[in-house]
Amino acid sequence: MILTSEGKPGMTRYVVAGLSLFLLVANAQATSTQITIRVLSKDAKFIGSSMDGARVVLHDAETGKLLAEGITTGKTGDTDKIMIEPRVRGQALSTKGSASFTAVLELDRPTRVKVTVEGPINNPDSANQATSTQWVVPGKHLTGGDGWRIEIRGFSVTATATLRDISGGESPLLDVSADITMMCGCPIEPDGLWDANGYEVAAVVTDNDGKSITIPMPYAGKTSLFAGQSRLTGSGPFEAVVYAYDASNGNTGVDIVKFNGPE
């Protein structure tokens, strides 16, 4: 019976309450929620259009469902604000036009979102990934300050290796050079904001027998250019691993060049 013998409501109130809850859940409306992602180069500025941006992918961390994807576009940001001026708690590093990607998610429940960023796009051999997760509540935008700021470590390294055959029975001479910037494309030079004197750059060249030599690559007189050379022994093919390393914070970038020996 729905009513008790005294005429008082019995199960009715529970049935009505359950039905109301069911209808509330069934009619839940998805709410547009904005998330702005910015990708910061380790010890440098934002990765944006000058490096073809960084790739951004958002997933539901629980189900793996793809929520959004895109590429950061815009400028690297204000150098003084990011690199020189003292920072206070909560201070944003971005300014108008600083590189970013904004996703608009349609959420009907609190969702733990996983963001994966990878870049820079214009140098896939040196590109690195970083991943971060956070709960996002429908309608509670993540756009204030820098939004969701994620750091990518490394240097952008683009290396070349050239063999010069030497007559008279001498071993061939190997020239190794590399264009090296921060991941945002920021330039490196002696006594500059990104000081070439503070970075170790070298090439580890390995022959077909597994024997290797290390060639120091000092600054070569042109912004972001480093170079070195050495006589090459052994037989090819060869592999040159060119690296840039900052001992002060562990930041490291690599490019790998493979080449044959002299004919």
C-alpha positions in Angstrom: 0.0 0.0 0.0 1.1 3.6 -0.6 -0.6 4.9 2.5 -0.4 3.5 6.0 -3.5 2.4 7.9 -3.4 5.8 9.6 -3.6 7.5 6.2 0.0 8.8 6.6 2.4 8.7 3.7 4.7 5.7 3.7 6.9 4.8 0.7 5.5 7.6 -1.4 8.1 10.2 -0.3 10.9 7.8 -1.0 9.5 6.9 -4.4 9.1 10.6 -5.3 12.6 11.5 -4.0 14.2 8.7 -6.0 12.3 9.7 -9.1 13.3 13.3 -8.7 17.0 12.3 -8.4 16.7 10.1 -11.5 15.2 12.9 -13.5 17.9 15.4 -12.3 20.7 13.0 -13.4 19.0 12.2 -16.7 18.6 15.8 -17.6 22.1 16.9 -16.6 23.2 19.6 -19.1 26.8 19.7 -20.4 28.4 23.0 -19.5 31.0 24.8 -21.7 34.3 25.0 -19.8 37.3 26.8 -21.1 40.9 25.7 -20.4 43.9 27.7 -21.6 47.2 25.8 -21.9 50.5 27.5 -22.1 53.8 25.6 -22.7 56.9 27.1 -21.2 60.4 26.2 -22.3 62.7 25.2 -19.4 64.6 28.3 -18.2 63.2 30.3 -21.1 59.9 31.5 -22.6 56.7 30.3 -24.1 56.7 27.9 -27.1 54.6 29.5 -29.8 54.3 30.3 -33.5 58.1 31.0 -34.1 58.7 27.3 -33.4 55.4 26.2 -35.1 54.0 25.8 -31.5 53.6 22.8 -29.2 51.0 20.1 -29.7 48.3 19.9 -27.0 46.1 16.9 -26.4 43.4 16.7 -23.6 42.0 13.4 -22.5 39.6 12.2 -19.8 42.1 10.7 -17.4 39.7 8.0 -16.2 38.3 6.8 -19.5 40.9 7.8 -22.0 38.3 9.7 -24.1 39.8 12.4 -26.3 38.4 15.8 -25.2 40.3 18.3 -27.4 43.5 18.9 -29.2 45.3 21.8 -30.8 48.5 23.8 -31.2 49.9 26.7 -29.2 50.1 29.9 -31.2 51.3 33.4 -30.4 54.4 35.1 -29.1 57.2 33.9 -26.8 56.2 36.5 -24.2 57.8 39.4 -22.4 61.5 38.6 -21.8 61.9 40.9 -18.9 58.8 39.6 -17.1 59.7 36.0 -17.6 63.4 36.0 -17.3 64.6 39.1 -15.4 62.0 40.6 -13.0 61.6 39.2 -9.5 58.5 37.1 -9.2 55.9 37.1 -6.5 53.5 34.3 -5.5 50.7 33.9 -8.0 52.1 36.3 -10.6 51.4 35.4 -14.2 54.3 35.2 -16.6 52.1 35.6 -19.7 51.1 38.9 -21.3 48.7 39.8 -24.1 49.6 37.7 -27.1 51.7 35.1 -25.3 51.4 31.7 -27.0 48.6 29.5 -25.8 45.9 27.1 -26.9 42.4 27.3 -25.5 40.1 24.3 -25.4 36.3 24.5 -24.8 35.1 21.3 -23.2 31.5 20.3 -22.8 31.4 18.8 -19.3 28.4 17.3 -17.4 30.4 16.2 -14.4 33.6 16.9 -12.6 36.4 15.4 -14.8 40.0 14.6 -14.1 41.6 15.9 -17.3 45.0 14.8 -18.5 46.9 17.3 -20.7 49.9 16.1 -22.8 52.1 18.7 -24.6 54.8 18.0 -27.1 57.2 20.4 -28.9 58.6 22.3 -30.5 56.8 21.1 -33.6 59.4 22.5 -36.0 62.1 20.2 -34.5 60.6 16.8 -33.9 64.0 15.2 -33.3 64.6 17.4 -30.3 60.9 17.6 -29.2 60.0 16.5 -25.7 56.7 15.7 -23.9 55.2 16.7 -20.6 51.9 15.5 -19.0 49.8 17.0 -16.2 46.4 16.1 -14.7 43.9 18.2 -12.8 40.2 18.0 -11.8 38.0 20.3 -13.8 34.5 21.2 -12.6 31.9 22.1 -15.3 31.7 25.9 -15.8 34.8 26.6 -13.7 37.2 27.9 -16.3 41.0 27.5 -16.1 41.9 30.7 -17.9 43.1 33.0 -15.1 46.7 34.0 -14.9 48.7 31.7 -17.2 45.9 29.2 -17.3 47.3 25.7 -17.2 51.0 26.2 -17.6 53.2 23.2 -18.4 57.0 23.2 -18.8 58.9 21.3 -21.5 62.6 20.6 -20.8 65.4 20.5 -23.3 67.2 22.4 -26.0 66.3 22.5 -29.7 69.3 21.0 -31.4 69.8 20.7 -35.2 73.1 19.1 -36.1 75.0 18.4 -39.3 78.1 16.2 -39.9 80.4 16.7 -42.9 83.4 14.6 -43.9 86.3 16.2 -45.7 88.6 13.7 -47.5 92.3 14.5 -46.9 94.8 13.5 -49.5 98.2 12.1 -48.6 96.9 9.2 -46.6 95.6 11.2 -43.7 92.4 10.3 -41.9 89.3 12.2 -43.1 88.4 15.3 -41.2 84.9 15.4 -39.6 83.2 18.8 -39.2 80.3 18.8 -36.8 78.1 21.8 -36.3 74.8 22.5 -34.6 72.2 25.2 -34.4 71.1 25.3 -30.7 68.4 27.3 -29.2 66.1 27.1 -26.2 62.9 25.2 -26.9 61.1 28.5 -27.5 63.7 29.4 -30.2 65.4 31.9 -27.9 69.0 32.5 -29.0 72.2 31.4 -27.3 75.4 33.5 -27.3 78.3 34.3 -25.0 77.3 36.6 -22.1 73.8 36.7 -23.4 70.6 36.1 -21.5 71.1 32.5 -22.5 74.8 32.3 -22.1 76.8 30.0 -24.4 79.6 30.0 -21.8 77.3 28.1 -19.4 76.4 25.2 -21.7 78.4 22.1 -22.5 78.1 21.2 -26.2 79.8 18.1 -27.7 79.4 15.3 -30.2 80.0 11.7 -29.3 80.8 9.9 -32.6 80.6 6.1 -32.7 81.9 3.9 -35.5 80.6 0.6 -36.8 82.7 -1.3 -34.3 81.3 0.6 -31.3 84.4 2.7 -30.7 83.7 6.4 -29.9 85.3 9.7 -29.7 84.0 12.9 -28.1 84.4 16.2 -30.0 84.0 19.4 -28.0 81.9 22.0 -29.8 82.5 25.5 -28.6 80.6 28.6 -29.7 81.4 29.2 -33.4 81.0 33.0 -33.6 77.4 33.2 -34.8 74.3 33.3 -32.6 73.3 29.8 -31.6 76.0 28.1 -33.7 78.4 25.6 -32.1 81.0 23.6 -34.0 84.0 21.2 -33.7 86.1 18.9 -35.8 88.3 15.8 -35.4 90.2 13.3 -37.5 88.0 10.3 -38.0 89.2 6.7 -37.7 87.4 3.4 -37.9 84.9 2.3 -40.4 81.3 3.5 -41.1 78.5 3.8 -40.9 79.0 6.4 -38.1 76.6 8.0 -35.6 77.1 11.4 -34.0 75.1 12.2 -30.9 75.3 16.0 -30.5 74.2 17.2 -27.1 73.8 20.5 -25.2 73.9 20.3 -21.4 73.3 22.9 -18.7 74.9 21.7 -15.5 73.2 24.3 -13.4 69.7 22.7 -13.9 70.2 19.5 -15.8 68.5 20.8 -18.9 69.6 18.7 -21.9 69.0 18.6 -25.6 70.1 16.1 -28.3 70.2 15.5 -32.0 71.5 12.4 -33.7 73.2 12.3 -37.1 74.1 9.2 -39.0 76.5 9.1 -41.9 78.7 6.8 -43.9 82.5 6.9 -44.0 84.7 8.0 -46.9 84.3 6.0 -50.1 
